[in-house]
Amino acid sequence: MTAKKKYRRAIVYMRRALRVHDNTALWFAQKEAEEVIPIMCLSPDKRYEKDTPRRRFVTASMWDLEKSLRRLGSSLTVRRGDPTIEIPQAAVDYEADAVFAVRGCDPATAKRDQRIDVALKKAARSWIALDDRVLIPPAKITTGKGEPYRVFTPYYRTWLERQELITPELPGIRSLHTPSIGEGLAHHIEQPSETGGESAALRRWRDFLKSGINSYKRSRDLPAIDGTSILSPHLALGTLSIRKVYWDIQESKKSADPSSRENIDAFLREIVWREFYYQIIASFPHAAHGAFNEAADDIAWSTNRKIFDAWCGGETGYPFVDAGMRQLAKEGWIHNRVRMLVASFLTKDLHINWQWGEKYFMENLVDADVASNNGGWQWVAGTGTDASPWFRVFNPTTQAKKFDPKGDYVRRYIPQLKEIPGMSIHEPWRLSETEQLQAGFLLGRDYPQRIVDHSIQRLEALEMYRAGFSRRDS
Ligand SMILES: Cc1cc2nc3c(=O)[nH]c(=O)nc-3n(C[C@H](O)[C@H](O)[C@H](O)COP(=O)(O)OP(=O)(O)OC[C@H]3O[C@@H](n4cnc5c(N)ncnc54)[C@H](O)[C@@H]3O)c2cc1C
């Protein structure tokens, strides 16, 4: 005889964990409730209806989730509106005793969840938030004094020592009992032609684990090749379980040779950066709205919209920077090396507040993630504690020659420049008009002139930072 379950009916609020494999909210809901209703809450904001790479990715992921749920005998119910109102209302409408969800790690989600919790309590229903987004919850990695870490390396060392806290993957769910209730996905969003979501994530991860990971250290810095996992969209949306990634890695390491093991460890280190930024944003919520190092809030940034728009549109005249921004517009994703460079260029060459760039990335990245995005921007801008020092300024041309030595990355995203031979592609302003025409383009006609001169901007940036930081001291 099976034991009676704790709840008759539970809602699973599906957000940032759009999968059925190893999903703590879904798994514990089906363990503790007779009936389970997976629900997504769509924003009524029309901005999200624009056809962007991000929207296509999210739509494909929702449809893939719907398919996986159907295979388990369930379905995906959709509500539209503010989740702090819709989720408690759904619990009342569908007579659910509890709502399960994966715990949000950033301050805005935590605040929203608190409001859902209060509303559910008022309606005599339970809110159950479960850890899922990270391998080790932020509060479990602290210094000897019990304080959160501010610097990556000691955090990483402690993280490595605490791996026994990582829970195993959950067993697969065989079936779900879901009453037929509410509106399905088809009522709200058309089925896309492309595939995505959990199925694509698992395929991509399997392929990367089989080969790419073994040369990760060597290949990860070259944006022209497929040298990284490109799993960030899946980890951000939760179409891939981070525990699955971790445990698969442990399994692979057992039979790996020393060189492969080194590559696997380098990959895991990046995953720990992701965990680190979650602990930063959770422990220092002010960083979500301003500089982690508050003294940096006094820097007098430029507010030149025209210059900012040129950066967004990939029209700065620096090909490596522009290729990155054009990749973002086209694919919703940029290689990490290039993210660092475009962020440095915005802050230290164009003198524009990193928060403008942070917001633009959040709106356009397929892998937009509050913690990693904020951490990445503050690191580059030199406004965080564990940051690249503010006086370190990337030279866009040197960076381009180092990380795109053949110019293939630039050629892919700026075809107007593709006939420029070798490394000259990174400095089109050095070509005479005749050389430009021989290469099939003209500066100012087919590709913009440089909007700034790096060597001048660098010096001005140093002055701007120095003055900003000294304002608090005086
Ligand atoms: C200005 C800036 C903004 C960024 N914004 C985001 C963002 O919104 N979302 C996001 O997921 N990453 C962000 N990153 C981090 C990093 O660029 C991406 O995670 C990485 O490029 C994703 O590619 P990948 O999956 O092939 O990474 P891989 O190299 O294959 O790494 C595997 C995973 O580790 C994590 N990871 C790798 N590098 C970092 C890093 N530096 N910081 C945090 N996590 C990391 C990601 O989850 C990634 O999927 C940002 C970095 C910078 C400099």
The ligand as a MOL file (V3000), in Angstrom:
LIG
                    3D

  0  0  0     0  0            999 V3000
M  V30 BEGIN CTAB
M  V30 COUNTS 53 58 0 0 0
M  V30 BEGIN ATOM
M  V30 1 C 30.1760 41.6540 -19.2480 0
M  V30 2 C 29.8210 40.1880 -19.0710 0
M  V30 3 C 28.4800 39.8090 -18.9890 0
M  V30 4 C 28.1350 38.4640 -18.8090 0
M  V30 5 N 26.7970 38.1200 -18.7390 0
M  V30 6 C 26.4450 36.8270 -18.5330 0
M  V30 7 C 25.0750 36.4480 -18.4370 0
M  V30 8 O 24.1590 37.2740 -18.4830 0
M  V30 9 N 24.7900 35.1230 -18.2800 0
M  V30 10 C 25.7710 34.1750 -18.2000 0
M  V30 11 O 25.4530 32.9890 -18.0580 0
M  V30 12 N 27.0720 34.5080 -18.2630 0
M  V30 13 C 27.4410 35.8000 -18.4320 0
M  V30 14 N 28.7650 36.1320 -18.5160 0
M  V30 15 C 29.7960 35.0900 -18.2950 0
M  V30 16 C 30.3070 34.3600 -19.5460 0
M  V30 17 O 30.6530 35.2600 -20.5370 0
M  V30 18 C 29.3140 33.3510 -20.1030 0
M  V30 19 O 28.8040 32.5390 -19.0760 0
M  V30 20 C 29.9850 32.4440 -21.1380 0
M  V30 21 O 30.5110 33.2010 -22.1820 0
M  V30 22 C 28.9760 31.4600 -21.6460 0
M  V30 23 O 29.5010 30.6770 -22.6700 0
M  V30 24 P 29.6450 29.1050 -22.5100 0
M  V30 25 O 28.3770 28.5270 -21.9980 0
M  V30 26 O 30.1510 28.5670 -23.7910 0
M  V30 27 O 30.7450 29.0400 -21.3790 0
M  V30 28 P 31.7730 27.9090 -20.9790 0
M  V30 29 O 33.1240 28.4880 -21.1140 0
M  V30 30 O 31.4890 26.6400 -21.6710 0
M  V30 31 O 31.5090 27.7500 -19.4030 0
M  V30 32 C 30.5390 26.8430 -18.8700 0
M  V30 33 C 29.5610 27.5790 -17.9950 0
M  V30 34 O 30.2230 28.1910 -16.9000 0
M  V30 35 C 29.5940 29.4410 -16.5860 0
M  V30 36 N 30.5540 30.5300 -16.8060 0
M  V30 37 C 31.5910 30.5480 -17.6760 0
M  V30 38 N 32.2870 31.7010 -17.5540 0
M  V30 39 C 31.6620 32.4210 -16.6090 0
M  V30 40 C 31.8960 33.7050 -16.0290 0
M  V30 41 N 32.9210 34.4760 -16.3870 0
M  V30 42 N 31.0430 34.1470 -15.0850 0
M  V30 43 C 30.0010 33.3900 -14.6760 0
M  V30 44 N 29.7430 32.1660 -15.1810 0
M  V30 45 C 30.5510 31.6900 -16.1270 0
M  V30 46 C 28.4150 29.5900 -17.5370 0
M  V30 47 O 27.2620 29.1080 -16.9020 0
M  V30 48 C 28.8330 28.7030 -18.7070 0
M  V30 49 O 27.7480 28.2260 -19.4470 0
M  V30 50 C 29.1500 37.4810 -18.6940 0
M  V30 51 C 30.4930 37.8780 -18.7780 0
M  V30 52 C 30.8270 39.2060 -18.9720 0
M  V30 53 C 32.2710 39.5950 -19.0610 0
M  V30 END ATOM
M  V30 BEGIN BOND
M  V30 1 1 1 2
M  V30 2 1 2 3
M  V30 3 2 2 52
M  V30 4 2 3 4
M  V30 5 1 4 5
M  V30 6 1 4 50
M  V30 7 2 5 6
M  V30 8 1 6 7
M  V30 9 1 6 13
M  V30 10 2 7 8
M  V30 11 1 7 9
M  V30 12 1 9 10
M  V30 13 2 10 11
M  V30 14 1 10 12
M  V30 15 2 12 13
M  V30 16 1 13 14
M  V30 17 1 14 15
M  V30 18 1 14 50
M  V30 19 1 15 16
M  V30 20 1 16 17
M  V30 21 1 16 18
M  V30 22 1 18 19
M  V30 23 1 18 20
M  V30 24 1 20 21
M  V30 25 1 20 22
M  V30 26 1 22 23
M  V30 27 1 23 24
M  V30 28 2 24 25
M  V30 29 1 24 26
M  V30 30 1 24 27
M  V30 31 1 27 28
M  V30 32 2 28 29
M  V30 33 1 28 30
M  V30 34 1 28 31
M  V30 35 1 31 32
M  V30 36 1 32 33
M  V30 37 1 33 34
M  V30 38 1 33 48
M  V30 39 1 34 35
M  V30 40 1 35 36
M  V30 41 1 35 46
M  V30 42 1 36 37
M  V30 43 1 36 45
M  V30 44 2 37 38
M  V30 45 1 38 39
M  V30 46 1 39 40
M  V30 47 2 39 45
M  V30 48 1 40 41
M  V30 49 2 40 42
M  V30 50 1 42 43
M  V30 51 2 43 44
M  V30 52 1 44 45
M  V30 53 1 46 47
M  V30 54 1 46 48
M  V30 55 1 48 49
M  V30 56 2 50 51
M  V30 57 1 51 52
M  V30 58 1 52 53
M  V30 END BOND
M  V30 END CTAB
M  END
